[in-house]
Amino acid sequence: MASGGTETVRLRRAARWCAFRLVNRLSGKALDNSNNTGDQVKIIQWTPNGGSPPQWTMTKVG
């Protein structure tokens, strides 16, 4: 996300599928997919406005 250092995310599995809204602690902006769900989509940050934000899932790598 934006400047401000590296964030460590620790997750606990509460269910088989979990969705998250990712918000930068410094800017207060949330990660968004610029209204597109295809491959190689531009990822942006936006100011949450109470609407329905995208939900992200985490995938273990390695």
PyRosetta script that sets phi, psi and omega in degrees:
from pyrosetta import init, pose_from_sequence

init()
pose = pose_from_sequence("MASGGTETVRLRRAARWCAFRLVNRLSGKALDNSNNTGDQVKIIQWTPNGGSPPQWTMTKVG")
pose.set_psi(1, -163.2)
pose.set_omega(1, -174.8)
pose.set_phi(2, -62.7)
pose.set_psi(2, 177.9)
pose.set_omega(2, -178.2)
pose.set_phi(3, -58.8)
pose.set_psi(3, 163.0)
pose.set_omega(3, 179.0)
pose.set_phi(4, 127.6)
pose.set_psi(4, 8.3)
pose.set_omega(4, 177.1)
pose.set_phi(5, 98.8)
pose.set_psi(5, -180.0)
pose.set_omega(5, -177.7)
pose.set_phi(6, -92.4)
pose.set_psi(6, 135.3)
pose.set_omega(6, 176.9)
pose.set_phi(7, -103.1)
pose.set_psi(7, 140.2)
pose.set_omega(7, 173.6)
pose.set_phi(8, -103.7)
pose.set_psi(8, 128.6)
pose.set_omega(8, 179.6)
pose.set_phi(9, -108.7)
pose.set_psi(9, 124.7)
pose.set_omega(9, 176.1)
pose.set_phi(10, -112.8)
pose.set_psi(10, 128.5)
pose.set_omega(10, -175.6)
pose.set_phi(11, -119.1)
pose.set_psi(11, 143.9)
pose.set_omega(11, 170.4)
pose.set_phi(12, -116.5)
pose.set_psi(12, 131.9)
pose.set_omega(12, -178.8)
pose.set_phi(13, -77.9)
pose.set_psi(13, 113.6)
pose.set_omega(13, 177.8)
pose.set_phi(14, -96.3)
pose.set_psi(14, -22.6)
pose.set_omega(14, -179.3)
pose.set_phi(15, -153.8)
pose.set_psi(15, 173.5)
pose.set_omega(15, 179.8)
pose.set_phi(16, -61.0)
pose.set_psi(16, -43.8)
pose.set_omega(16, 179.7)
pose.set_phi(17, -119.5)
pose.set_psi(17, 128.6)
pose.set_omega(17, 176.8)
pose.set_phi(18, -127.1)
pose.set_psi(18, 144.2)
pose.set_omega(18, 176.7)
pose.set_phi(19, -120.5)
pose.set_psi(19, 146.8)
pose.set_omega(19, -175.2)
pose.set_phi(20, -131.2)
pose.set_psi(20, 149.0)
pose.set_omega(20, 168.0)
pose.set_phi(21, -105.1)
pose.set_psi(21, 124.1)
pose.set_omega(21, -175.9)
pose.set_phi(22, -99.6)
pose.set_psi(22, 119.0)
pose.set_omega(22, -176.9)
pose.set_phi(23, -124.4)
pose.set_psi(23, 131.0)
pose.set_omega(23, 177.2)
pose.set_phi(24, -73.1)
pose.set_psi(24, 124.6)
pose.set_omega(24, -178.2)
pose.set_phi(25, -64.8)
pose.set_psi(25, -31.3)
pose.set_omega(25, -177.4)
pose.set_phi(26, -79.8)
pose.set_psi(26, -44.7)
pose.set_omega(26, -175.9)
pose.set_phi(27, -92.5)
pose.set_psi(27, -22.3)
pose.set_omega(27, -175.3)
pose.set_phi(28, 76.5)
pose.set_psi(28, 5.4)
pose.set_omega(28, -178.9)
pose.set_phi(29, -90.6)
pose.set_psi(29, 149.3)
pose.set_omega(29, -177.8)
pose.set_phi(30, -103.6)
pose.set_psi(30, 153.1)
pose.set_omega(30, 176.3)
pose.set_phi(31, -74.2)
pose.set_psi(31, 137.4)
pose.set_omega(31, -178.7)
pose.set_phi(32, -138.1)
pose.set_psi(32, 160.4)
pose.set_omega(32, -177.8)
pose.set_phi(33, -104.8)
pose.set_psi(33, 19.7)
pose.set_omega(33, 179.5)
pose.set_phi(34, 49.5)
pose.set_psi(34, 42.5)
pose.set_omega(34, 176.6)
pose.set_phi(35, 58.0)
pose.set_psi(35, 37.5)
pose.set_omega(35, 179.1)
pose.set_phi(36, -141.3)
pose.set_psi(36, 142.8)
pose.set_omega(36, -179.4)
pose.set_phi(37, -118.0)
pose.set_psi(37, 7.6)
pose.set_omega(37, -178.9)
pose.set_phi(38, -77.7)
pose.set_psi(38, -176.9)
pose.set_omega(38, 176.3)
pose.set_phi(39, -75.1)
pose.set_psi(39, 153.1)
pose.set_omega(39, 177.0)
pose.set_phi(40, 54.6)
pose.set_psi(40, 45.4)
pose.set_omega(40, -179.6)
pose.set_phi(41, -81.0)
pose.set_psi(41, 144.2)
pose.set_omega(41, 175.0)
pose.set_phi(42, -70.7)
pose.set_psi(42, 126.1)
pose.set_omega(42, 178.6)
pose.set_phi(43, -97.5)
pose.set_psi(43, 132.3)
pose.set_omega(43, -178.0)
pose.set_phi(44, -127.4)
pose.set_psi(44, 171.2)
pose.set_omega(44, 171.0)
pose.set_phi(45, -113.2)
pose.set_psi(45, 143.9)
pose.set_omega(45, -179.5)
pose.set_phi(46, -140.7)
pose.set_psi(46, 158.5)
pose.set_omega(46, 176.6)
pose.set_phi(47, -84.0)
pose.set_psi(47, 118.3)
pose.set_omega(47, -179.9)
pose.set_phi(48, -56.0)
pose.set_psi(48, 136.3)
pose.set_omega(48, -177.0)
pose.set_phi(49, -125.8)
pose.set_psi(49, 17.3)
pose.set_omega(49, 179.0)
pose.set_phi(50, 88.2)
pose.set_psi(50, -3.4)
pose.set_omega(50, 178.3)
pose.set_phi(51, -76.7)
pose.set_psi(51, -165.4)
pose.set_omega(51, -179.4)
pose.set_phi(52, -93.9)
pose.set_psi(52, 99.1)
pose.set_omega(52, -177.0)
pose.set_phi(53, -76.5)
pose.set_psi(53, 159.6)
pose.set_omega(53, 174.6)
pose.set_phi(54, -63.0)
pose.set_psi(54, 150.9)
pose.set_omega(54, 176.6)
pose.set_phi(55, -112.8)
pose.set_psi(55, 136.9)
pose.set_omega(55, -175.4)
pose.set_phi(56, -112.5)
pose.set_psi(56, 147.8)
pose.set_omega(56, 172.5)
pose.set_phi(57, -116.6)
pose.set_psi(57, 147.9)
pose.set_omega(57, 179.8)
pose.set_phi(58, -98.2)
pose.set_psi(58, 136.3)
pose.set_omega(58, 179.0)
pose.set_phi(59, -120.8)
pose.set_psi(59, 127.1)
pose.set_omega(59, 178.9)
pose.set_phi(60, -68.3)
pose.set_psi(60, 133.4)
pose.set_omega(60, 178.8)
pose.set_phi(61, -114.2)
pose.set_psi(61, 130.4)
pose.set_omega(61, 176.9)
pose.set_phi(62, 83.9)
pose.dump_pdb("model.pdb")
